[in-house]
Amino acid sequence: MSKLIKNRSEILFIYDVTDANPNGDPVDENKPRIDEETGVNIVTDVRLKRTIRDYLINFKDKRDEIFVKEIIKDDGTQMSRDERIELEDIKTLEDKEKLMRKYIDLRLFGATIGLKGKKSNKEDEEKKQKGTSITWTGPVQFKYGRSLHKVTLTFIKGTTVIPSKEGLAQGTFTERYILPYSLIAFYGIVNENAAQQQGIELTEEDILLMLEGIWNGTKNLISGSKFGQMPRLLMQVIYKEGSNFYIGELDKRISIHSTKNSDEEIRSISDLKVNITDLIKALDAHKDKVEKIRLKVDERLLFVKDEKDITIREALSSLLPVEDLVF
């Protein structure tokens, strides 16, 4: 059995999208989410968690170990939340441990599951106790992802032709919004205290599966709106056991240097370099609290430190032990 996590860690994930929609807003014509004040692209943590879950279901044969998923009944309709809870036989707070042992996404991200109220006793069958719920905070938390530059929203029109019963071609217009390019950074924390204090048996294997899901799940989102996504950097900073410390906001300690006149002109990973000067300074200042760094990087993503070209592996290895993420 994989050992339980005992170390705090921080996660920095960078990926890009080309001619795609990384996270549509269903209440705004499914347009990519953009901060109106800054022009920065936003991707919700829910989207990233779905990417991880979908990868574990479709590529790691973990469907039976994922709680948040679509279940289609024999009549072709989707199973409701209440039906799912009934299927799992979730009736009491004691069932929480059973759920935790079974579902990796609950161990990682937590959940709130409402329980129906029960009849209080035989003498007063009409009265019901107030419904309660099973709630726990996930040890793994992600902020919203944000692009490291301003983006350009582009509206695309097209046509779709489908043969009719008479054999005649019937055409219809298609419309969608895309971003020509967006380089997005996600930041997250693995909180060992949240796991231990709530009795969540989160393991190292769970964390490694999640990291694999982040990288390979992003790469394998091959759909009409998501095709064109590529993972570029995944870094986990693991702190020493008992340090009860983390640097914080690793995503705010990086920026980009672009060869274009404006952010909106960026169209490719080759149009920019990531400045890691502040990130390396922060790691250097607190390296006595860091045990090691796990790293996976796409060699096409270039970096600069103190205005000089450098590989991120070289910059990190000069400070701390670096362990390759292999998947």
C-alpha positions as CSV (number, residue, x, y, z in Angstrom):
1,M,0.0,0.0,0.0
2,S,1.2,3.5,-0.9
3,K,2.2,5.6,2.1
4,L,0.0,8.4,3.3
5,I,1.1,12.0,2.5
6,K,3.0,13.7,5.3
7,N,4.5,16.7,3.4
8,R,3.0,20.0,2.3
9,S,3.5,20.7,-1.4
10,E,2.7,23.3,-4.0
11,I,1.9,22.7,-7.6
12,L,2.6,25.0,-10.6
13,F,1.1,23.9,-13.9
14,I,1.5,25.8,-17.2
15,Y,-0.2,24.8,-20.5
16,D,-1.3,26.5,-23.6
17,V,-4.2,26.4,-26.1
18,T,-4.1,27.3,-29.8
19,D,-7.3,28.1,-31.7
20,A,-9.4,26.5,-29.0
21,N,-11.7,27.3,-26.1
22,P,-10.1,26.2,-22.8
23,N,-13.2,26.8,-20.7
24,G,-16.5,28.1,-22.0
25,D,-18.9,30.1,-20.0
26,P,-22.4,28.5,-20.4
27,V,-24.2,31.6,-19.4
28,D,-22.4,33.7,-22.0
29,E,-22.7,31.9,-25.3
30,N,-20.0,29.4,-24.2
31,K,-17.4,32.1,-24.8
32,P,-13.9,31.6,-23.3
33,R,-13.8,33.2,-19.8
34,I,-12.0,36.5,-19.9
35,D,-11.4,39.1,-17.1
36,E,-13.0,42.2,-18.6
37,E,-10.6,44.5,-16.7
38,T,-7.3,42.9,-17.6
39,G,-8.1,41.0,-20.8
40,V,-6.7,37.8,-19.1
41,N,-8.1,34.4,-19.9
42,I,-9.6,32.5,-16.9
43,V,-10.0,28.8,-16.5
44,T,-11.9,27.5,-13.4
45,D,-10.6,24.9,-11.0
46,V,-13.7,22.8,-11.9
47,R,-12.4,22.5,-15.5
48,L,-9.0,21.2,-14.3
49,K,-10.6,18.7,-11.9
50,R,-12.8,17.4,-14.7
51,T,-9.7,16.9,-16.9
52,I,-8.1,14.9,-14.1
53,R,-11.2,12.8,-13.5
54,D,-11.8,12.1,-17.2
55,Y,-8.3,11.0,-17.7
56,L,-8.4,8.6,-14.8
57,I,-11.7,7.1,-16.1
58,N,-10.8,6.9,-19.7
59,F,-7.1,6.0,-19.6
60,K,-6.3,4.5,-16.2
61,D,-9.4,2.3,-15.8
62,K,-10.5,4.1,-12.6
63,R,-14.2,4.6,-13.4
64,D,-15.2,2.7,-10.3
65,E,-12.9,4.9,-8.2
66,I,-14.3,8.2,-9.4
67,F,-17.4,9.6,-7.6
68,V,-18.2,12.7,-9.7
69,K,-19.1,11.3,-13.1
70,E,-22.0,10.8,-15.5
71,I,-24.0,7.6,-15.0
72,I,-26.6,6.8,-17.7
73,K,-29.5,4.5,-16.6
74,D,-31.0,1.8,-18.7
75,D,-33.8,4.2,-19.9
76,G,-31.1,6.5,-21.3
77,T,-31.5,9.2,-18.7
78,Q,-28.8,10.5,-16.5
79,M,-28.8,9.3,-12.9
80,S,-29.6,12.2,-10.5
81,R,-27.6,13.1,-7.4
82,D,-30.2,11.7,-5.0
83,E,-30.3,8.4,-7.0
84,R,-26.6,8.2,-6.8
85,I,-26.5,8.7,-3.1
86,E,-29.2,6.0,-2.7
87,L,-27.2,3.7,-5.0
88,E,-24.1,4.2,-2.8
89,D,-26.3,3.4,0.3
90,I,-25.1,6.7,1.9
91,K,-27.3,7.2,5.0
92,T,-25.2,8.2,7.9
93,L,-22.1,10.3,8.7
94,E,-20.3,7.0,9.3
95,D,-20.5,6.2,5.6
96,K,-18.0,9.0,5.0
97,E,-15.1,6.7,5.6
98,K,-16.5,4.1,3.2
99,L,-16.7,6.8,0.5
100,M,-13.1,8.0,1.2
101,R,-11.7,4.5,0.8
102,K,-13.5,3.9,-2.5
103,Y,-13.1,7.2,-4.4
104,I,-9.8,8.9,-5.3
105,D,-11.5,12.2,-6.4
106,L,-13.1,12.6,-3.0
107,R,-9.8,12.0,-1.2
108,L,-8.2,14.6,-3.4
109,F,-10.8,17.3,-3.8
110,G,-13.4,16.7,-1.0
111,A,-17.2,17.1,-1.4
112,T,-20.4,18.0,0.2
113,I,-23.1,15.3,0.0
114,G,-26.6,16.0,1.3
115,L,-28.4,13.3,3.3
116,K,-32.2,13.1,3.4
117,G,-33.8,13.6,6.8
118,K,-35.2,10.6,8.6
119,K,-38.4,10.0,10.5
120,S,-37.6,10.8,14.2
121,N,-39.5,7.8,15.8
122,K,-42.5,5.6,15.5
123,E,-44.6,7.9,17.8
124,D,-44.2,10.9,15.6
125,E,-43.9,9.6,12.0
126,E,-45.0,12.8,10.4
127,K,-42.1,14.8,11.8
128,K,-38.7,14.5,10.2
129,Q,-35.3,15.4,11.4
130,K,-33.6,18.2,9.5
131,G,-31.5,16.9,6.6
132,T,-27.8,16.8,7.3
133,S,-24.8,16.4,5.1
134,I,-21.4,14.8,4.8
135,T,-18.8,17.6,4.2
136,W,-15.0,17.6,4.1
137,T,-12.5,20.0,2.6
138,G,-10.3,18.5,-0.1
139,P,-6.6,18.4,0.8
140,V,-5.8,19.5,-2.7
141,Q,-7.0,22.9,-3.7
142,F,-6.5,24.8,-7.0
143,K,-6.9,28.5,-7.7
144,Y,-8.5,29.6,-11.0
145,G,-6.0,29.3,-13.9
146,R,-5.1,32.6,-15.5
147,S,-3.2,33.4,-18.8
148,L,0.1,35.1,-18.4
149,H,-0.8,37.6,-21.0
150,K,-3.8,39.4,-22.5
151,V,-5.8,37.3,-25.0
152,T,-7.8,38.0,-28.1
153,L,-11.4,36.6,-28.4
154,T,-12.1,35.4,-32.0
155,F,-15.5,34.6,-33.4
156,I,-15.5,31.8,-36.0
157,K,-18.3,31.1,-38.5
158,G,-18.6,27.9,-40.6
159,T,-21.1,25.7,-42.3
160,T,-22.1,22.1,-41.8
161,V,-23.7,20.1,-44.7
162,I,-25.9,17.0,-44.0
163,P,-27.7,15.0,-46.7
164,S,-31.5,15.1,-46.4
165,K,-33.9,12.2,-46.9
166,E,-34.2,13.2,-50.6
167,G,-30.5,13.1,-51.0
168,L,-30.2,16.8,-51.2
169,A,-27.5,18.6,-49.2
170,Q,-28.9,20.7,-46.3
171,G,-26.5,23.3,-44.9
172,T,-26.5,25.1,-41.6
173,F,-24.3,27.7,-40.0
174,T,-22.0,26.9,-37.1
175,E,-20.6,29.5,-34.8
176,R,-18.1,29.4,-31.9
177,Y,-15.6,31.5,-30.0
178,I,-12.0,30.6,-29.7
179,L,-8.7,32.1,-28.5
180,P,-5.9,32.1,-31.1
181,Y,-3.5,31.6,-28.2
182,S,-3.4,31.5,-24.4
183,L,-0.6,30.4,-22.1
184,I,-2.3,29.5,-18.8
185,A,-0.8,29.0,-15.3
186,F,-2.6,27.0,-12.5
187,Y,-1.5,27.0,-8.9
188,G,-2.4,24.5,-6.2
189,I,-1.6,23.3,-2.8
190,V,-1.5,19.8,-1.3
191,N,-2.3,20.3,2.4
192,E,-1.3,17.3,4.6
193,N,-2.9,18.8,7.6
194,A,-6.3,18.9,6.0
195,A,-6.0,15.2,5.2
196,Q,-4.7,14.2,8.6
197,Q,-7.2,16.3,10.6
198,Q,-10.2,14.9,8.7
199,G,-9.0,11.3,8.6
200,I,-8.6,11.4,4.8
201,E,-6.2,8.6,3.8
202,L,-4.6,10.5,0.9
203,T,-1.6,8.6,-0.5
204,E,1.4,9.4,-2.5
205,E,0.0,7.2,-5.2
206,D,-3.2,9.4,-5.3
207,I,-1.0,12.5,-5.8
208,L,1.1,10.9,-8.5
209,L,-2.1,9.8,-10.3
210,M,-3.4,13.3,-10.1
211,L,-0.2,14.8,-11.5
212,E,-0.4,12.3,-14.4
213,G,-4.0,13.3,-14.9
214,I,-3.1,17.0,-15.1
215,W,-0.4,16.5,-17.7
216,N,-1.7,13.6,-19.8
217,G,-5.3,14.6,-19.3
218,T,-4.7,18.1,-20.7
219,K,-2.9,16.6,-23.7
220,N,-5.7,14.1,-24.4
221,L,-8.6,16.6,-24.4
222,I,-9.1,16.0,-28.1
223,S,-12.5,17.5,-28.8
224,G,-13.8,20.2,-31.1
225,S,-13.3,23.0,-28.5
226,K,-10.3,21.6,-26.6
227,F,-8.1,20.2,-29.4
228,G,-5.0,22.3,-29.4
229,Q,-4.1,22.1,-25.7
230,M,-0.5,21.2,-24.7
231,P,1.0,20.8,-21.2
232,R,4.3,22.8,-20.9
233,L,5.4,22.7,-17.3
234,L,4.4,20.7,-14.2
235,M,6.3,21.4,-11.0
236,Q,5.6,20.1,-7.5
237,V,7.6,21.7,-4.6
238,I,7.6,19.3,-1.7
239,Y,8.4,20.7,1.7
240,K,10.1,18.9,4.6
241,E,7.8,17.0,6.9
242,G,6.6,19.0,9.8
243,S,7.7,22.4,8.3
244,N,4.1,23.6,8.2
245,F,5.3,26.1,5.5
246,Y,4.8,27.0,1.9
247,I,6.0,29.9,-0.3
248,G,2.6,30.7,-1.8
249,E,1.4,32.1,-5.1
250,L,4.0,30.4,-7.3
251,D,2.0,31.5,-10.3
252,K,2.5,35.2,-9.4
253,R,6.3,34.7,-9.4
254,I,6.5,34.0,-13.1
255,S,5.9,36.3,-16.1
256,I,6.5,36.3,-19.8
257,H,8.9,38.0,-22.2
258,S,7.3,38.3,-25.6
259,T,8.9,38.9,-29.0
260,K,5.6,40.6,-30.2
261,N,4.7,44.2,-29.9
262,S,1.6,43.4,-27.7
263,D,0.3,40.4,-25.8
264,E,-2.7,40.1,-28.1
265,E,-0.3,39.3,-31.0
266,I,1.1,36.2,-29.4
267,R,0.2,33.1,-31.4
268,S,2.7,30.4,-30.5
269,I,4.9,29.1,-27.7
270,S,7.8,30.3,-29.9
271,D,6.7,33.9,-29.4
272,L,7.6,34.1,-25.7
273,K,9.8,33.0,-22.9
274,V,8.9,32.5,-19.2
275,N,10.7,34.7,-16.7
276,I,11.5,32.6,-13.6
277,T,13.7,35.1,-11.8
278,D,11.3,35.7,-8.9
279,L,10.4,32.1,-8.6
280,I,14.0,31.0,-8.3
281,K,14.7,33.8,-5.8
282,A,11.8,32.6,-3.6
283,L,12.9,29.0,-3.7
284,D,16.5,30.0,-2.9
285,A,15.3,32.0,0.1
286,H,13.4,29.1,1.5
287,K,15.4,26.1,0.3
288,D,16.1,25.0,3.8
289,K,12.4,24.1,4.1
290,V,12.2,22.2,0.8
291,E,12.8,18.5,0.5
292,K,12.7,18.2,-3.3
293,I,11.1,19.3,-6.5
294,R,9.3,17.0,-8.9
295,L,9.4,18.3,-12.5
296,K,8.1,17.7,-16.0
297,V,8.8,20.2,-18.8
298,D,8.2,20.5,-22.5
299,E,11.5,21.5,-24.1
300,R,9.8,23.9,-26.4
301,L,9.0,26.2,-23.5
302,L,11.9,28.5,-23.0
303,F,12.9,30.3,-19.8
304,V,15.0,33.4,-18.7
305,K,16.5,34.2,-15.4
306,D,18.1,37.6,-14.7
307,E,17.6,38.4,-18.4
308,K,19.7,35.3,-19.5
309,D,18.4,32.2,-21.2
310,I,18.4,29.2,-18.9
311,T,16.6,25.8,-18.6
312,I,14.4,25.5,-15.6
313,R,16.0,22.2,-14.8
314,E,19.4,23.9,-14.6
315,A,18.0,26.7,-12.4
316,L,16.3,24.4,-10.0
317,S,19.0,21.8,-9.8
318,S,21.5,24.5,-8.7
319,L,19.4,24.9,-5.5
320,L,17.6,21.6,-4.7
321,P,17.2,17.9,-5.6
322,V,15.0,17.6,-8.7
323,E,13.1,14.4,-9.4
324,D,11.7,13.7,-12.9
325,L,8.0,13.1,-13.2
326,V,7.7,10.1,-15.6
327,F,4.4,9.3,-17.2
